[in-house]
Amino acid sequence: MTENKKPEWLEKIIEERIIILFKLANEFLDKNEKRSKRYIQLSRKIATRHRMKLPKKLKRNFCKKCNILFTDKNTIKRKNNQINKIIFKCKKCDY
């Protein structure tokens, strides 16, 4: 079977759009939380529509349930010694 791979230029454009939306979400986090959530939602929608994964550095920065960016105010960080990972928990939705 042949693999339907997207052209490299298209993947680059999609990734740029996702990064731009995350930057906008970060800017509007304090001013307008609804708009910030919407930008995260749009970036996730773009990634799923084009069957691409979000970059790891961006994937760890928001709550998967309520689409809010993690900050020190709305996040609980815990270190799990059994699996040697840091676990982020959202204070707003407890996810």
PDB file of N, CA, C and O in Angstrom:
ATOM      1  N   MET A   1       0.825  -1.186   0.000  1.00  0.00           N
ATOM      2  CA  MET A   1       0.000   0.000   0.000  1.00  0.00           C
ATOM      3  C   MET A   1       0.867   1.246   0.000  1.00  0.00           C
ATOM      4  O   MET A   1       1.949   1.274   0.585  1.00  0.00           O
ATOM      5  N   THR A   2       0.374   2.260  -0.659  1.00  0.00           N
ATOM      6  CA  THR A   2       1.104   3.516  -0.668  1.00  0.00           C
ATOM      7  C   THR A   2       0.645   4.385   0.500  1.00  0.00           C
ATOM      8  O   THR A   2      -0.527   4.388   0.877  1.00  0.00           O
ATOM      9  N   GLU A   3       1.582   5.104   1.046  1.00  0.00           N
ATOM     10  CA  GLU A   3       1.277   5.965   2.182  1.00  0.00           C
ATOM     11  C   GLU A   3       0.904   7.349   1.675  1.00  0.00           C
ATOM     12  O   GLU A   3       1.642   7.954   0.897  1.00  0.00           O
ATOM     13  N   ASN A   4      -0.246   7.846   2.119  1.00  0.00           N
ATOM     14  CA  ASN A   4      -0.687   9.176   1.717  1.00  0.00           C
ATOM     15  C   ASN A   4      -0.049  10.211   2.618  1.00  0.00           C
ATOM     16  O   ASN A   4      -0.632  10.610   3.626  1.00  0.00           O
ATOM     17  N   LYS A   5       1.129  10.641   2.264  1.00  0.00           N
ATOM     18  CA  LYS A   5       1.854  11.629   3.053  1.00  0.00           C
ATOM     19  C   LYS A   5       1.642  13.005   2.451  1.00  0.00           C
ATOM     20  O   LYS A   5       1.671  13.184   1.233  1.00  0.00           O
ATOM     21  N   LYS A   6       1.430  13.963   3.323  1.00  0.00           N
ATOM     22  CA  LYS A   6       1.224  15.337   2.879  1.00  0.00           C
ATOM     23  C   LYS A   6       2.553  15.935   2.412  1.00  0.00           C
ATOM     24  O   LYS A   6       3.620  15.538   2.882  1.00  0.00           O
ATOM     25  N   PRO A   7       2.480  16.876   1.499  1.00  0.00           N
ATOM     26  CA  PRO A   7       3.718  17.543   1.083  1.00  0.00           C
ATOM     27  C   PRO A   7       4.345  18.276   2.265  1.00  0.00           C
ATOM     28  O   PRO A   7       3.659  18.709   3.191  1.00  0.00           O
ATOM     29  N   GLU A   8       5.643  18.399   2.204  1.00  0.00           N
ATOM     30  CA  GLU A   8       6.383  19.016   3.301  1.00  0.00           C
ATOM     31  C   GLU A   8       5.992  20.475   3.514  1.00  0.00           C
ATOM     32  O   GLU A   8       5.935  20.941   4.652  1.00  0.00           O
ATOM     33  N   TRP A   9       5.725  21.193   2.437  1.00  0.00           N
ATOM     34  CA  TRP A   9       5.344  22.588   2.559  1.00  0.00           C
ATOM     35  C   TRP A   9       4.011  22.737   3.274  1.00  0.00           C
ATOM     36  O   TRP A   9       3.814  23.699   4.017  1.00  0.00           O
ATOM     37  N   LEU A  10       3.083  21.793   3.060  1.00  0.00           N
ATOM     38  CA  LEU A  10       1.782  21.852   3.718  1.00  0.00           C
ATOM     39  C   LEU A  10       1.912  21.584   5.214  1.00  0.00           C
ATOM     40  O   LEU A  10       1.276  22.257   6.025  1.00  0.00           O
ATOM     41  N   GLU A  11       2.732  20.607   5.580  1.00  0.00           N
ATOM     42  CA  GLU A  11       2.960  20.316   6.989  1.00  0.00           C
ATOM     43  C   GLU A  11       3.582  21.513   7.702  1.00  0.00           C
ATOM     44  O   GLU A  11       3.253  21.797   8.854  1.00  0.00           O
ATOM     45  N   LYS A  12       4.471  22.204   7.021  1.00  0.00           N
ATOM     46  CA  LYS A  12       5.130  23.379   7.590  1.00  0.00           C
ATOM     47  C   LYS A  12       4.116  24.492   7.859  1.00  0.00           C
ATOM     48  O   LYS A  12       4.157  25.135   8.908  1.00  0.00           O
ATOM     49  N   ILE A  13       3.207  24.716   6.906  1.00  0.00           N
ATOM     50  CA  ILE A  13       2.186  25.754   7.058  1.00  0.00           C
ATOM     51  C   ILE A  13       1.241  25.418   8.210  1.00  0.00           C
ATOM     52  O   ILE A  13       0.883  26.295   8.997  1.00  0.00           O
ATOM     53  N   ILE A  14       0.843  24.166   8.308  1.00  0.00           N
ATOM     54  CA  ILE A  14      -0.062  23.740   9.380  1.00  0.00           C
ATOM     55  C   ILE A  14       0.603  23.934  10.735  1.00  0.00           C
ATOM     56  O   ILE A  14      -0.020  24.435  11.671  1.00  0.00           O
ATOM     57  N   GLU A  15       1.861  23.541  10.841  1.00  0.00           N
ATOM     58  CA  GLU A  15       2.580  23.702  12.108  1.00  0.00           C
ATOM     59  C   GLU A  15       2.747  25.174  12.475  1.00  0.00           C
ATOM     60  O   GLU A  15       2.642  25.531  13.649  1.00  0.00           O
ATOM     61  N   GLU A  16       3.004  26.027  11.496  1.00  0.00           N
ATOM     62  CA  GLU A  16       3.121  27.467  11.748  1.00  0.00           C
ATOM     63  C   GLU A  16       1.817  28.037  12.279  1.00  0.00           C
ATOM     64  O   GLU A  16       1.820  28.846  13.208  1.00  0.00           O
ATOM     65  N   ARG A  17       0.705  27.620  11.694  1.00  0.00           N
ATOM     66  CA  ARG A  17      -0.606  28.105  12.140  1.00  0.00           C
ATOM     67  C   ARG A  17      -0.888  27.682  13.570  1.00  0.00           C
ATOM     68  O   ARG A  17      -1.414  28.463  14.364  1.00  0.00           O
ATOM     69  N   ILE A  18      -0.539  26.450  13.896  1.00  0.00           N
ATOM     70  CA  ILE A  18      -0.754  25.952  15.259  1.00  0.00           C
ATOM     71  C   ILE A  18       0.082  26.749  16.249  1.00  0.00           C
ATOM     72  O   ILE A  18      -0.409  27.117  17.316  1.00  0.00           O
ATOM     73  N   ILE A  19       1.327  27.016  15.913  1.00  0.00           N
ATOM     74  CA  ILE A  19       2.209  27.779  16.796  1.00  0.00           C
ATOM     75  C   ILE A  19       1.694  29.207  16.972  1.00  0.00           C
ATOM     76  O   ILE A  19       1.734  29.747  18.077  1.00  0.00           O
ATOM     77  N   ILE A  20       1.210  29.822  15.891  1.00  0.00           N
ATOM     78  CA  ILE A  20       0.666  31.176  15.975  1.00  0.00           C
ATOM     79  C   ILE A  20      -0.555  31.207  16.893  1.00  0.00           C
ATOM     80  O   ILE A  20      -0.708  32.131  17.693  1.00  0.00           O
ATOM     81  N   LEU A  21      -1.418  30.207  16.780  1.00  0.00           N
ATOM     82  CA  LEU A  21      -2.606  30.166  17.639  1.00  0.00           C
ATOM     83  C   LEU A  21      -2.229  29.988  19.109  1.00  0.00           C
ATOM     84  O   LEU A  21      -2.880  30.563  19.981  1.00  0.00           O
ATOM     85  N   PHE A  22      -1.197  29.209  19.397  1.00  0.00           N
ATOM     86  CA  PHE A  22      -0.752  29.054  20.777  1.00  0.00           C
ATOM     87  C   PHE A  22      -0.173  30.363  21.316  1.00  0.00           C
ATOM     88  O   PHE A  22      -0.378  30.695  22.483  1.00  0.00           O
ATOM     89  N   LYS A  23       0.546  31.105  20.477  1.00  0.00           N
ATOM     90  CA  LYS A  23       1.078  32.403  20.912  1.00  0.00           C
ATOM     91  C   LYS A  23      -0.058  33.376  21.220  1.00  0.00           C
ATOM     92  O   LYS A  23      -0.004  34.107  22.209  1.00  0.00           O
ATOM     93  N   LEU A  24      -1.079  33.380  20.376  1.00  0.00           N
ATOM     94  CA  LEU A  24      -2.228  34.246  20.614  1.00  0.00           C
ATOM     95  C   LEU A  24      -2.965  33.839  21.891  1.00  0.00           C
ATOM     96  O   LEU A  24      -3.415  34.691  22.657  1.00  0.00           O
ATOM     97  N   ALA A  25      -3.081  32.539  22.110  1.00  0.00           N
ATOM     98  CA  ALA A  25      -3.737  32.056  23.329  1.00  0.00           C
ATOM     99  C   ALA A  25      -2.968  32.505  24.557  1.00  0.00           C
ATOM    100  O   ALA A  25      -3.569  32.859  25.572  1.00  0.00           O
ATOM    101  N   ASN A  26      -1.662  32.494  24.476  1.00  0.00           N
ATOM    102  CA  ASN A  26      -0.836  32.937  25.600  1.00  0.00           C
ATOM    103  C   ASN A  26      -0.999  34.437  25.849  1.00  0.00           C
ATOM    104  O   ASN A  26      -1.007  34.873  27.000  1.00  0.00           O
ATOM    105  N   GLU A  27      -1.128  35.230  24.783  1.00  0.00           N
ATOM    106  CA  GLU A  27      -1.310  36.670  24.925  1.00  0.00           C
ATOM    107  C   GLU A  27      -2.646  37.011  25.582  1.00  0.00           C
ATOM    108  O   GLU A  27      -2.714  37.914  26.416  1.00  0.00           O
ATOM    109  N   PHE A  28      -3.711  36.292  25.210  1.00  0.00           N
ATOM    110  CA  PHE A  28      -5.045  36.613  25.679  1.00  0.00           C
ATOM    111  C   PHE A  28      -5.434  35.865  26.955  1.00  0.00           C
ATOM    112  O   PHE A  28      -6.583  35.954  27.388  1.00  0.00           O
ATOM    113  N   LEU A  29      -4.522  35.147  27.551  1.00  0.00           N
ATOM    114  CA  LEU A  29      -4.846  34.357  28.734  1.00  0.00           C
ATOM    115  C   LEU A  29      -5.320  35.227  29.892  1.00  0.00           C
ATOM    116  O   LEU A  29      -6.288  34.880  30.569  1.00  0.00           O
ATOM    117  N   ASP A  30      -4.656  36.342  30.126  1.00  0.00           N
ATOM    118  CA  ASP A  30      -5.042  37.228  31.227  1.00  0.00           C
ATOM    119  C   ASP A  30      -6.185  38.167  30.849  1.00  0.00           C
ATOM    120  O   ASP A  30      -7.017  38.507  31.691  1.00  0.00           O
ATOM    121  N   LYS A  31      -6.227  38.581  29.600  1.00  0.00           N
ATOM    122  CA  LYS A  31      -7.219  39.562  29.163  1.00  0.00           C
ATOM    123  C   LYS A  31      -8.594  38.934  28.932  1.00  0.00           C
ATOM    124  O   LYS A  31      -9.605  39.410  29.449  1.00  0.00           O
ATOM    125  N   ASN A  32      -8.611  37.865  28.151  1.00  0.00           N
ATOM    126  CA  ASN A  32      -9.880  37.259  27.751  1.00  0.00           C
ATOM    127  C   ASN A  32      -9.701  35.737  27.724  1.00  0.00           C
ATOM    128  O   ASN A  32      -9.173  35.181  26.761  1.00  0.00           O
ATOM    129  N   GLU A  33     -10.143  35.082  28.783  1.00  0.00           N
ATOM    130  CA  GLU A  33      -9.922  33.637  28.909  1.00  0.00           C
ATOM    131  C   GLU A  33     -10.701  32.836  27.871  1.00  0.00           C
ATOM    132  O   GLU A  33     -10.221  31.803  27.404  1.00  0.00           O
ATOM    133  N   LYS A  34     -11.898  33.298  27.504  1.00  0.00           N
ATOM    134  CA  LYS A  34     -12.692  32.588  26.490  1.00  0.00           C
ATOM    135  C   LYS A  34     -11.978  32.567  25.143  1.00  0.00           C
ATOM    136  O   LYS A  34     -11.962  31.548  24.452  1.00  0.00           O
ATOM    137  N   ARG A  35     -11.392  33.699  24.783  1.00  0.00           N
ATOM    138  CA  ARG A  35     -10.687  33.780  23.507  1.00  0.00           C
ATOM    139  C   ARG A  35      -9.456  32.880  23.518  1.00  0.00           C
ATOM    140  O   ARG A  35      -9.137  32.231  22.522  1.00  0.00           O
ATOM    141  N   SER A  36      -8.778  32.853  24.646  1.00  0.00           N
ATOM    142  CA  SER A  36      -7.606  31.992  24.785  1.00  0.00           C
ATOM    143  C   SER A  36      -7.990  30.519  24.609  1.00  0.00           C
ATOM    144  O   SER A  36      -7.305  29.770  23.912  1.00  0.00           O
ATOM    145  N   LYS A  37      -9.081  30.118  25.241  1.00  0.00           N
ATOM    146  CA  LYS A  37      -9.561  28.735  25.095  1.00  0.00           C
ATOM    147  C   LYS A  37      -9.926  28.432  23.649  1.00  0.00           C
ATOM    148  O   LYS A  37      -9.667  27.338  23.147  1.00  0.00           O
ATOM    149  N   ARG A  38     -10.527  29.410  22.990  1.00  0.00           N
ATOM    150  CA  ARG A  38     -10.937  29.223  21.599  1.00  0.00           C
ATOM    151  C   ARG A  38      -9.729  29.018  20.681  1.00  0.00           C
ATOM    152  O   ARG A  38      -9.776  28.200  19.762  1.00  0.00           O
ATOM    153  N   TYR A  39      -8.651  29.760  20.932  1.00  0.00           N
ATOM    154  CA  TYR A  39      -7.446  29.596  20.125  1.00  0.00           C
ATOM    155  C   TYR A  39      -6.858  28.186  20.303  1.00  0.00           C
ATOM    156  O   TYR A  39      -6.402  27.576  19.336  1.00  0.00           O
ATOM    157  N   ILE A  40      -6.872  27.682  21.526  1.00  0.00           N
ATOM    158  CA  ILE A  40      -6.378  26.322  21.764  1.00  0.00           C
ATOM    159  C   ILE A  40      -7.276  25.320  21.053  1.00  0.00           C
ATOM    160  O   ILE A  40      -6.797  24.370  20.433  1.00  0.00           O
ATOM    161  N   GLN A  41      -8.574  25.542  21.150  1.00  0.00           N
ATOM    162  CA  GLN A  41      -9.530  24.646  20.499  1.00  0.00           C
ATOM    163  C   GLN A  41      -9.325  24.631  18.981  1.00  0.00           C
ATOM    164  O   GLN A  41      -9.368  23.571  18.356  1.00  0.00           O
ATOM    165  N   LEU A  42      -9.103  25.798  18.400  1.00  0.00           N
ATOM    166  CA  LEU A  42      -8.874  25.879  16.956  1.00  0.00           C
ATOM    167  C   LEU A  42      -7.590  25.171  16.541  1.00  0.00           C
ATOM    168  O   LEU A  42      -7.553  24.492  15.516  1.00  0.00           O
ATOM    169  N   SER A  43      -6.543  25.332  17.336  1.00  0.00           N
ATOM    170  CA  SER A  43      -5.281  24.679  16.982  1.00  0.00           C
ATOM    171  C   SER A  43      -5.422  23.153  17.060  1.00  0.00           C
ATOM    172  O   SER A  43      -4.870  22.436  16.225  1.00  0.00           O
ATOM    173  N   ARG A  44      -6.150  22.662  18.049  1.00  0.00           N
ATOM    174  CA  ARG A  44      -6.373  21.216  18.135  1.00  0.00           C
ATOM    175  C   ARG A  44      -7.221  20.721  16.958  1.00  0.00           C
ATOM    176  O   ARG A  44      -6.997  19.632  16.431  1.00  0.00           O
ATOM    177  N   LYS A  45      -8.191  21.536  16.561  1.00  0.00           N
ATOM    178  CA  LYS A  45      -9.056  21.172  15.443  1.00  0.00           C
ATOM    179  C   LYS A  45      -8.276  21.116  14.127  1.00  0.00           C
ATOM    180  O   LYS A  45      -8.490  20.224  13.307  1.00  0.00           O
ATOM    181  N   ILE A  46      -7.378  22.068  13.939  1.00  0.00           N
ATOM    182  CA  ILE A  46      -6.536  22.071  12.732  1.00  0.00           C
ATOM    183  C   ILE A  46      -5.672  20.816  12.698  1.00  0.00           C
ATOM    184  O   ILE A  46      -5.542  20.171  11.657  1.00  0.00           O
ATOM    185  N   ALA A  47      -5.085  20.474  13.839  1.00  0.00           N
ATOM    186  CA  ALA A  47      -4.213  19.292  13.890  1.00  0.00           C
ATOM    187  C   ALA A  47      -4.998  18.011  13.600  1.00  0.00           C
ATOM    188  O   ALA A  47      -4.511  17.142  12.878  1.00  0.00           O
ATOM    189  N   THR A  48      -6.193  17.887  14.148  1.00  0.00           N
ATOM    190  CA  THR A  48      -6.968  16.665  13.902  1.00  0.00           C
ATOM    191  C   THR A  48      -7.501  16.618  12.474  1.00  0.00           C
ATOM    192  O   THR A  48      -7.569  15.547  11.872  1.00  0.00           O
ATOM    193  N   ARG A  49      -7.877  17.761  11.936  1.00  0.00           N
ATOM    194  CA  ARG A  49      -8.404  17.793  10.569  1.00  0.00           C
ATOM    195  C   ARG A  49      -7.357  17.334   9.561  1.00  0.00           C
ATOM    196  O   ARG A  49      -7.673  16.654   8.585  1.00  0.00           O
ATOM    197  N   HIS A  50      -6.107  17.716   9.809  1.00  0.00           N
ATOM    198  CA  HIS A  50      -5.035  17.366   8.883  1.00  0.00           C
ATOM    199  C   HIS A  50      -4.250  16.129   9.334  1.00  0.00           C
ATOM    200  O   HIS A  50      -3.209  15.798   8.767  1.00  0.00           O
ATOM    201  N   ARG A  51      -4.764  15.462  10.350  1.00  0.00           N
ATOM    202  CA  ARG A  51      -4.162  14.229  10.877  1.00  0.00           C
ATOM    203  C   ARG A  51      -2.690  14.416  11.229  1.00  0.00           C
ATOM    204  O   ARG A  51      -1.820  13.641  10.833  1.00  0.00           O
ATOM    205  N   MET A  52      -2.458  15.471  11.984  1.00  0.00           N
ATOM    206  CA  MET A  52      -1.104  15.746  12.459  1.00  0.00           C
ATOM    207  C   MET A  52      -1.109  15.760  13.975  1.00  0.00           C
ATOM    208  O   MET A  52      -2.125  16.062  14.601  1.00  0.00           O
ATOM    209  N   LYS A  53       0.025  15.434  14.553  1.00  0.00           N
ATOM    210  CA  LYS A  53       0.160  15.506  15.993  1.00  0.00           C
ATOM    211  C   LYS A  53       0.623  16.906  16.376  1.00  0.00           C
ATOM    212  O   LYS A  53       1.364  17.563  15.645  1.00  0.00           O
ATOM    213  N   LEU A  54       0.157  17.346  17.557  1.00  0.00           N
ATOM    214  CA  LEU A  54       0.672  18.601  18.089  1.00  0.00           C
ATOM    215  C   LEU A  54       2.108  18.387  18.529  1.00  0.00           C
ATOM    216  O   LEU A  54       2.445  17.303  19.005  1.00  0.00           O
ATOM    217  N   PRO A  55       2.964  19.389  18.384  1.00  0.00           N
ATOM    218  CA  PRO A  55       4.335  19.248  18.881  1.00  0.00           C
ATOM    219  C   PRO A  55       4.336  18.986  20.387  1.00  0.00           C
ATOM    220  O   PRO A  55       3.478  19.499  21.104  1.00  0.00           O
ATOM    221  N   LYS A  56       5.290  18.195  20.866  1.00  0.00           N
ATOM    222  CA  LYS A  56       5.324  17.807  22.275  1.00  0.00           C
ATOM    223  C   LYS A  56       5.389  19.001  23.210  1.00  0.00           C
ATOM    224  O   LYS A  56       4.744  19.012  24.258  1.00  0.00           O
ATOM    225  N   LYS A  57       6.163  19.999  22.834  1.00  0.00           N
ATOM    226  CA  LYS A  57       6.301  21.165  23.719  1.00  0.00           C
ATOM    227  C   LYS A  57       4.978  21.911  23.867  1.00  0.00           C
ATOM    228  O   LYS A  57       4.747  22.540  24.899  1.00  0.00           O
ATOM    229  N   LEU A  58       4.106  21.858  22.863  1.00  0.00           N
ATOM    230  CA  LEU A  58       2.807  22.515  22.954  1.00  0.00           C
ATOM    231  C   LEU A  58       1.764  21.609  23.602  1.00  0.00           C
ATOM    232  O   LEU A  58       0.865  22.083  24.297  1.00  0.00           O
ATOM    233  N   LYS A  59       1.887  20.323  23.372  1.00  0.00           N
ATOM    234  CA  LYS A  59       0.909  19.377  23.888  1.00  0.00           C
ATOM    235  C   LYS A  59       0.855  19.363  25.411  1.00  0.00           C
ATOM    236  O   LYS A  59      -0.200  19.119  25.998  1.00  0.00           O
ATOM    237  N   ARG A  60       1.973  19.621  26.038  1.00  0.00           N
ATOM    238  CA  ARG A  60       2.053  19.594  27.496  1.00  0.00           C
ATOM    239  C   ARG A  60       1.596  20.892  28.149  1.00  0.00           C
ATOM    240  O   ARG A  60       1.529  20.963  29.376  1.00  0.00           O
ATOM    241  N   ASN A  61       1.285  21.907  27.374  1.00  0.00           N
ATOM    242  CA  ASN A  61       1.033  23.229  27.928  1.00  0.00           C
ATOM    243  C   ASN A  61      -0.436  23.577  28.131  1.00  0.00           C
ATOM    244  O   ASN A  61      -0.737  24.715  28.493  1.00  0.00           O
ATOM    245  N   PHE A  62      -1.357  22.654  27.914  1.00  0.00           N
ATOM    246  CA  PHE A  62      -2.763  22.982  28.098  1.00  0.00           C
ATOM    247  C   PHE A  62      -3.531  21.780  28.623  1.00  0.00           C
ATOM    248  O   PHE A  62      -3.100  20.634  28.490  1.00  0.00           O
ATOM    249  N   CYS A  63      -4.680  22.068  29.222  1.00  0.00           N
ATOM    250  CA  CYS A  63      -5.552  21.015  29.749  1.00  0.00           C
ATOM    251  C   CYS A  63      -6.341  20.419  28.584  1.00  0.00           C
ATOM    252  O   CYS A  63      -6.919  21.151  27.780  1.00  0.00           O
ATOM    253  N   LYS A  64      -6.363  19.107  28.499  1.00  0.00           N
ATOM    254  CA  LYS A  64      -7.047  18.441  27.392  1.00  0.00           C
ATOM    255  C   LYS A  64      -8.565  18.489  27.537  1.00  0.00           C
ATOM    256  O   LYS A  64      -9.287  18.289  26.560  1.00  0.00           O
ATOM    257  N   LYS A  65      -9.046  18.748  28.729  1.00  0.00           N
ATOM    258  CA  LYS A  65     -10.487  18.749  28.966  1.00  0.00           C
ATOM    259  C   LYS A  65     -11.104  20.134  28.755  1.00  0.00           C
ATOM    260  O   LYS A  65     -12.108  20.267  28.057  1.00  0.00           O
ATOM    261  N   CYS A  66     -10.500  21.168  29.362  1.00  0.00           N
ATOM    262  CA  CYS A  66     -11.118  22.503  29.286  1.00  0.00           C
ATOM    263  C   CYS A  66     -10.366  23.469  28.371  1.00  0.00           C
ATOM    264  O   CYS A  66     -10.764  24.628  28.254  1.00  0.00           O
ATOM    265  N   ASN A  67      -9.297  23.024  27.724  1.00  0.00           N
ATOM    266  CA  ASN A  67      -8.545  23.813  26.738  1.00  0.00           C
ATOM    267  C   ASN A  67      -7.984  25.118  27.283  1.00  0.00           C
ATOM    268  O   ASN A  67      -7.992  26.129  26.581  1.00  0.00           O
ATOM    269  N   ILE A  68      -7.506  25.115  28.500  1.00  0.00           N
ATOM    270  CA  ILE A  68      -6.898  26.311  29.064  1.00  0.00           C
ATOM    271  C   ILE A  68      -5.392  26.092  29.172  1.00  0.00           C
ATOM    272  O   ILE A  68      -4.930  24.998  29.495  1.00  0.00           O
ATOM    273  N   LEU A  69      -4.637  27.153  28.896  1.00  0.00           N
ATOM    274  CA  LEU A  69      -3.180  27.058  29.006  1.00  0.00           C
ATOM    275  C   LEU A  69      -2.782  26.923  30.469  1.00  0.00           C
ATOM    276  O   LEU A  69      -3.382  27.544  31.346  1.00  0.00           O
ATOM    277  N   PHE A  70      -1.771  26.112  30.722  1.00  0.00           N
ATOM    278  CA  PHE A  70      -1.286  25.931  32.078  1.00  0.00           C
ATOM    279  C   PHE A  70      -0.415  27.121  32.488  1.00  0.00           C
ATOM    280  O   PHE A  70       0.491  27.526  31.759  1.00  0.00           O
ATOM    281  N   THR A  71      -0.708  27.667  33.665  1.00  0.00           N
ATOM    282  CA  THR A  71       0.130  28.683  34.293  1.00  0.00           C
ATOM    283  C   THR A  71       0.331  28.259  35.742  1.00  0.00           C
ATOM    284  O   THR A  71      -0.206  27.240  36.177  1.00  0.00           O
ATOM    285  N   ASP A  72       1.095  29.034  36.478  1.00  0.00           N
ATOM    286  CA  ASP A  72       1.311  28.704  37.885  1.00  0.00           C
ATOM    287  C   ASP A  72       0.038  28.864  38.710  1.00  0.00           C
ATOM    288  O   ASP A  72      -0.125  28.195  39.731  1.00  0.00           O
ATOM    289  N   LYS A  73      -0.859  29.737  38.281  1.00  0.00           N
ATOM    290  CA  LYS A  73      -2.088  29.993  39.028  1.00  0.00           C
ATOM    291  C   LYS A  73      -3.123  28.873  38.885  1.00  0.00           C
ATOM    292  O   LYS A  73      -3.841  28.572  39.838  1.00  0.00           O
ATOM    293  N   ASN A  74      -3.203  28.265  37.717  1.00  0.00           N
ATOM    294  CA  ASN A  74      -4.270  27.297  37.481  1.00  0.00           C
ATOM    295  C   ASN A  74      -3.772  25.859  37.341  1.00  0.00           C
ATOM    296  O   ASN A  74      -4.478  25.016  36.788  1.00  0.00           O
ATOM    297  N   THR A  75      -2.576  25.573  37.831  1.00  0.00           N
ATOM    298  CA  THR A  75      -1.998  24.247  37.660  1.00  0.00           C
ATOM    299  C   THR A  75      -1.393  23.739  38.958  1.00  0.00           C
ATOM    300  O   THR A  75      -0.789  24.491  39.723  1.00  0.00           O
ATOM    301  N   ILE A  76      -1.571  22.449  39.186  1.00  0.00           N
ATOM    302  CA  ILE A  76      -0.889  21.769  40.283  1.00  0.00           C
ATOM    303  C   ILE A  76       0.145  20.850  39.643  1.00  0.00           C
ATOM    304  O   ILE A  76      -0.192  20.017  38.801  1.00  0.00           O
ATOM    305  N   LYS A  77       1.404  21.005  40.046  1.00  0.00           N
ATOM    306  CA  LYS A  77       2.470  20.157  39.515  1.00  0.00           C
ATOM    307  C   LYS A  77       2.876  19.158  40.577  1.00  0.00           C
ATOM    308  O   LYS A  77       3.140  19.522  41.723  1.00  0.00           O
ATOM    309  N   ARG A  78       2.923  17.897  40.186  1.00  0.00           N
ATOM    310  CA  ARG A  78       3.360  16.842  41.098  1.00  0.00           C
ATOM    311  C   ARG A  78       4.376  15.963  40.393  1.00  0.00           C
ATOM    312  O   ARG A  78       4.302  15.742  39.185  1.00  0.00           O
ATOM    313  N   LYS A  79       5.310  15.475  41.160  1.00  0.00           N
ATOM    314  CA  LYS A  79       6.293  14.559  40.602  1.00  0.00           C
ATOM    315  C   LYS A  79       5.939  13.154  41.063  1.00  0.00           C
ATOM    316  O   LYS A  79       5.821  12.882  42.258  1.00  0.00           O
ATOM    317  N   ASN A  80       5.777  12.283  40.103  1.00  0.00           N
ATOM    318  CA  ASN A  80       5.469  10.885  40.386  1.00  0.00           C
ATOM    319  C   ASN A  80       6.778  10.108  40.342  1.00  0.00           C
ATOM    320  O   ASN A  80       7.362   9.930  39.274  1.00  0.00           O
ATOM    321  N   ASN A  81       7.230   9.654  41.480  1.00  0.00           N
ATOM    322  CA  ASN A  81       8.513   8.965  41.560  1.00  0.00           C
ATOM    323  C   ASN A  81       8.468   7.561  40.969  1.00  0.00           C
ATOM    324  O   ASN A  81       9.503   7.030  40.567  1.00  0.00           O
ATOM    325  N   GLN A  82       7.304   6.962  40.911  1.00  0.00           N
ATOM    326  CA  GLN A  82       7.201   5.608  40.370  1.00  0.00           C
ATOM    327  C   GLN A  82       7.494   5.568  38.873  1.00  0.00           C
ATOM    328  O   GLN A  82       8.151   4.649  38.386  1.00  0.00           O
ATOM    329  N   ILE A  83       7.007   6.563  38.156  1.00  0.00           N
ATOM    330  CA  ILE A  83       7.227   6.578  36.708  1.00  0.00           C
ATOM    331  C   ILE A  83       8.161   7.701  36.272  1.00  0.00           C
ATOM    332  O   ILE A  83       8.377   7.891  35.075  1.00  0.00           O
ATOM    333  N   ASN A  84       8.722   8.454  37.231  1.00  0.00           N
ATOM    334  CA  ASN A  84       9.689   9.526  36.966  1.00  0.00           C
ATOM    335  C   ASN A  84       9.157  10.570  35.985  1.00  0.00           C
ATOM    336  O   ASN A  84       9.837  10.933  35.025  1.00  0.00           O
ATOM    337  N   LYS A  85       7.941  11.046  36.233  1.00  0.00           N
ATOM    338  CA  LYS A  85       7.353  12.068  35.384  1.00  0.00           C
ATOM    339  C   LYS A  85       6.726  13.150  36.250  1.00  0.00           C
ATOM    340  O   LYS A  85       6.367  12.913  37.403  1.00  0.00           O
ATOM    341  N   ILE A  86       6.602  14.333  35.680  1.00  0.00           N
ATOM    342  CA  ILE A  86       5.900  15.420  36.337  1.00  0.00           C
ATOM    343  C   ILE A  86       4.474  15.428  35.805  1.00  0.00           C
ATOM    344  O   ILE A  86       4.250  15.428  34.594  1.00  0.00           O
ATOM    345  N   ILE A  87       3.512  15.436  36.726  1.00  0.00           N
ATOM    346  CA  ILE A  87       2.108  15.382  36.351  1.00  0.00           C
ATOM    347  C   ILE A  87       1.488  16.753  36.583  1.00  0.00           C
ATOM    348  O   ILE A  87       1.621  17.328  37.663  1.00  0.00           O
ATOM    349  N   PHE A  88       0.812  17.270  35.567  1.00  0.00           N
ATOM    350  CA  PHE A  88       0.111  18.539  35.662  1.00  0.00           C
ATOM    351  C   PHE A  88      -1.369  18.263  35.864  1.00  0.00           C
ATOM    352  O   PHE A  88      -1.944  17.397  35.205  1.00  0.00           O
ATOM    353  N   LYS A  89      -1.987  19.010  36.787  1.00  0.00           N
ATOM    354  CA  LYS A  89      -3.410  18.857  37.037  1.00  0.00           C
ATOM    355  C   LYS A  89      -4.052  20.239  37.003  1.00  0.00           C
ATOM    356  O   LYS A  89      -3.573  21.171  37.648  1.00  0.00           O
ATOM    357  N   CYS A  90      -5.121  20.362  36.259  1.00  0.00           N
ATOM    358  CA  CYS A  90      -5.820  21.626  36.104  1.00  0.00           C
ATOM    359  C   CYS A  90      -6.674  21.885  37.348  1.00  0.00           C
ATOM    360  O   CYS A  90      -7.385  20.994  37.815  1.00  0.00           O
ATOM    361  N   LYS A  91      -6.603  23.092  37.876  1.00  0.00           N
ATOM    362  CA  LYS A  91      -7.411  23.456  39.046  1.00  0.00           C
ATOM    363  C   LYS A  91      -8.851  23.744  38.678  1.00  0.00           C
ATOM    364  O   LYS A  91      -9.740  23.608  39.519  1.00  0.00           O
ATOM    365  N   LYS A  92      -9.100  24.135  37.448  1.00  0.00           N
ATOM    366  CA  LYS A  92     -10.457  24.513  37.044  1.00  0.00           C
ATOM    367  C   LYS A  92     -11.363  23.313  36.838  1.00  0.00           C
ATOM    368  O   LYS A  92     -12.526  23.338  37.241  1.00  0.00           O
ATOM    369  N   CYS A  93     -10.843  22.257  36.212  1.00  0.00           N
ATOM    370  CA  CYS A  93     -11.693  21.095  35.913  1.00  0.00           C
ATOM    371  C   CYS A  93     -11.243  19.832  36.625  1.00  0.00           C
ATOM    372  O   CYS A  93     -11.876  18.788  36.470  1.00  0.00           O
ATOM    373  N   ASP A  94     -10.168  19.897  37.400  1.00  0.00           N
ATOM    374  CA  ASP A  94      -9.621  18.750  38.131  1.00  0.00           C
ATOM    375  C   ASP A  94      -9.310  17.558  37.228  1.00  0.00           C
ATOM    376  O   ASP A  94      -9.526  16.404  37.599  1.00  0.00           O
ATOM    377  N   TYR A  95      -8.798  17.863  36.038  1.00  0.00           N
ATOM    378  CA  TYR A  95      -8.428  16.785  35.109  1.00  0.00           C
ATOM    379  C   TYR A  95      -6.931  16.658  35.037  1.00  0.00           C
ATOM    380  O   TYR A  95      -6.418  15.808  34.310  1.00  0.00           O
TER     381      TYR A  95
END
